[in-house]
């Protein structure tokens, strides 16, 4: 089953989640002021998902050029990633992973799912 971008209303605007084929959320966006801006964000994720991985958890890591995925550790010690666009803006973030391999698998899932993922709007509850 293919992945999909789900556009949904947020408290102060609109955001999207990228779901893998199994339905799990693999990335989330910031809150956009409009649906059009959110759709532009989705297109940006599609085009930037081919970016390289910059592992900021290793000492003396090599800085990659944008677009790129950045792997980092959060305050709780979990591995996370953020996808940065060409302009350096963060366009998608991942959940916390217990292992770096899990985090890398999340990035690979985005690389696989984002380019062809369909866009759907969440039905109002």
C-alpha positions as CSV (number, residue, x, y, z in Angstrom):
1,X,0.0,0.0,0.0
2,X,1.3,3.4,-0.9
3,X,1.9,6.2,1.5
4,X,-0.2,9.3,1.7
5,X,-0.1,12.9,2.9
6,X,-3.1,13.7,5.2
7,X,-4.0,17.4,5.4
8,X,-5.8,18.3,8.6
9,X,-7.0,21.3,10.5
10,X,-4.8,22.4,13.4
11,X,-5.5,24.9,16.2
12,X,-4.1,27.9,14.3
13,X,-4.2,26.7,10.7
14,X,-3.5,23.6,8.6
15,X,-0.9,20.9,8.8
16,X,0.0,17.6,7.2
17,X,1.2,14.2,8.3
18,X,2.9,11.7,5.9
19,X,1.7,8.2,6.5
20,X,3.6,5.1,5.4
21,X,1.7,2.3,3.6
22,X,0.9,0.6,6.9
23,X,-0.8,3.8,8.2
24,X,1.9,4.9,10.6
25,X,2.8,8.6,10.7
26,X,6.4,8.9,9.5
27,X,6.6,12.7,9.4
28,X,4.6,15.8,10.4
29,X,4.7,19.4,9.3
30,X,4.5,22.7,11.0
31,X,1.2,24.5,11.1
32,X,0.6,26.5,8.0
33,X,-1.7,29.6,7.8
34,X,-3.6,28.2,4.7
35,X,-4.4,25.0,2.9
36,X,-2.5,26.4,-0.2
37,X,0.7,27.0,2.0
38,X,0.3,23.4,3.4
39,X,0.1,22.0,-0.2
40,X,3.2,23.9,-1.1
41,X,4.9,22.3,1.9
42,X,3.9,18.9,0.7
43,X,5.4,19.6,-2.7
44,X,8.6,20.8,-1.0
45,X,8.8,17.5,1.0
46,X,8.3,15.6,-2.3
47,X,11.2,17.4,-4.0
48,X,13.5,17.5,-0.9
49,X,13.0,13.9,0.2
50,X,16.0,12.9,-2.0
51,X,18.3,14.9,0.2
52,X,21.3,13.5,1.9
53,X,21.5,12.5,5.6
54,X,23.5,14.7,8.0
55,X,24.1,12.7,11.3
56,X,24.5,15.3,14.0
57,X,24.9,12.7,16.7
58,X,28.5,11.8,15.6
59,X,31.4,14.0,16.7
60,X,32.8,16.1,13.8
61,X,30.0,15.2,11.5
62,X,30.2,16.4,7.9
63,X,27.8,19.2,7.1
64,X,25.6,18.5,4.1
65,X,24.0,21.1,1.8
66,X,20.2,21.6,1.9
67,X,17.9,19.9,1.2
68,X,18.9,17.4,3.8
69,X,17.7,15.2,6.6
70,X,19.3,16.0,10.0
71,X,19.5,13.3,12.6
72,X,19.8,14.6,16.2
73,X,19.1,13.6,19.8
74,X,16.3,15.3,21.7
75,X,16.3,16.2,25.4
76,X,14.9,12.7,26.2
77,X,17.9,11.1,24.5
78,X,15.8,9.8,21.5
79,X,16.9,10.0,17.9
80,X,14.9,12.4,15.7
81,X,15.1,13.8,12.2
82,X,14.1,17.0,10.5
83,X,13.9,17.5,6.8
84,X,15.2,20.9,5.7
85,X,14.3,22.6,2.4
86,X,16.8,24.2,0.0
87,X,16.3,27.5,1.9
88,X,17.1,25.9,5.3
89,X,13.5,25.9,6.5
90,X,12.4,22.8,8.4
91,X,9.5,21.3,6.4
92,X,8.9,18.0,8.2
93,X,9.9,16.3,11.4
94,X,9.9,12.7,12.6
95,X,8.9,11.2,15.9
96,X,11.4,10.1,18.5
97,X,13.1,6.8,18.0
98,X,15.0,4.7,20.6
99,X,17.7,3.7,18.1
100,X,19.5,5.5,15.3
101,X,18.7,2.7,13.0
102,X,15.0,3.2,13.7
103,X,15.4,6.9,12.9
104,X,17.2,6.0,9.6
105,X,14.4,3.6,8.7
106,X,11.9,6.5,9.2
107,X,14.0,8.6,6.8
108,X,14.2,5.8,4.2
109,X,10.4,5.4,4.5
110,X,10.0,9.1,3.6
111,X,12.4,8.8,0.7
112,X,10.3,5.8,-0.5
113,X,6.8,7.1,0.2
114,X,6.9,10.9,-0.3
115,X,7.5,11.2,-4.0
116,X,4.3,9.3,-5.0
117,X,2.2,9.7,-2.0
118,X,-1.4,10.9,-2.7
119,X,-2.8,13.8,-0.8
120,X,-6.0,13.4,1.1
121,X,-7.9,15.7,3.5
122,X,-8.9,14.3,6.9
123,X,-12.6,14.1,7.2
124,X,-14.1,16.3,9.9
125,X,-14.9,14.3,13.0
